[in-house]
Amino acid sequence: MDIQILIDKLKKANELSTPVQKHTLIVNEKSETQGALFFIPIEAREYKVLIPAPFHTEVLGSENTPTHQKIVMHKEAFILK
């Protein structure tokens, strides 16, 4: 699935400005952070969007909870199957 399709689905459902409810950091066996995985529920499915390190800090570094728009519009974001 293309990230643009997910963006279109979020626009249609008016969910772009909704804060992300669920995410996790990806950490390897050496305790190095590899990125952040965001779970975006839409149309009875949960899409997994990964933002790799070090770019995930741009999204998680602010004091506000990131929105769906901030996640899917990030230039390094991609969907996992």
C-alpha positions as CSV (number, residue, x, y, z in Angstrom):
1,M,0.0,0.0,0.0
2,D,1.2,3.5,-0.8
3,I,1.4,6.1,1.9
4,Q,-0.7,8.4,-0.3
5,I,-3.6,6.0,-0.2
6,L,-3.5,6.1,3.6
7,I,-3.4,9.9,3.6
8,D,-6.5,9.9,1.3
9,K,-8.3,7.5,3.7
10,L,-7.4,9.7,6.7
11,K,-8.7,12.8,4.9
12,K,-11.9,11.1,3.9
13,A,-12.5,10.0,7.5
14,N,-11.5,13.5,8.8
15,E,-8.8,11.9,11.0
16,L,-5.6,13.8,9.9
17,S,-5.7,16.1,13.0
18,T,-6.3,13.2,15.4
19,P,-3.5,12.6,17.9
20,V,-1.7,9.2,17.6
21,Q,-3.0,6.9,20.3
22,K,-0.6,4.0,20.1
23,H,3.1,3.9,19.2
24,T,6.3,2.1,20.3
25,L,10.0,2.5,19.9
26,I,12.0,-0.1,18.0
27,V,15.1,-1.1,20.0
28,N,17.7,-3.7,19.0
29,E,19.6,-6.1,21.2
30,K,22.3,-3.5,21.8
31,S,19.7,-1.1,23.2
32,E,20.0,1.2,20.2
33,T,16.8,2.8,19.1
34,Q,16.1,2.0,15.5
35,G,13.0,4.1,15.0
36,A,9.4,4.4,16.0
37,L,6.4,2.4,14.9
38,F,3.0,4.1,14.9
39,F,-0.3,2.3,14.7
40,I,-3.1,4.2,12.8
41,P,-6.6,2.7,12.9
42,I,-8.8,3.5,9.9
43,E,-11.6,1.6,8.2
44,A,-11.5,-1.4,10.5
45,R,-7.8,-1.9,9.9
46,E,-4.7,-0.9,11.8
47,Y,-1.9,0.5,9.6
48,K,1.7,0.4,10.9
49,V,3.8,3.4,9.9
50,L,7.5,3.3,10.6
51,I,9.8,6.3,11.0
52,P,13.4,5.2,11.2
53,A,16.0,6.6,13.5
54,P,17.2,9.4,13.9
55,F,14.2,10.9,12.1
56,H,11.7,9.6,14.7
57,T,13.0,12.2,17.2
58,E,11.6,15.0,15.1
59,V,8.1,13.6,15.6
60,L,8.4,12.5,19.2
61,G,10.7,15.3,20.4
62,S,8.0,17.9,20.8
63,E,5.9,18.1,24.0
64,N,2.7,17.5,22.1
65,T,1.4,14.1,21.0
66,P,2.0,13.8,17.2
67,T,-1.0,13.8,14.9
68,H,-1.8,11.3,12.2
69,Q,-0.9,14.1,9.7
70,K,2.5,14.7,11.2
71,I,3.3,10.9,11.0
72,V,2.0,10.2,7.4
73,M,3.4,13.4,5.9
74,H,6.9,12.8,7.3
75,K,9.3,12.4,4.4
76,E,10.9,9.2,5.9
77,A,7.6,7.5,6.9
78,F,6.6,4.2,5.3
79,I,3.9,1.6,5.8
80,L,4.8,-1.9,7.0
81,K,2.7,-4.8,5.7
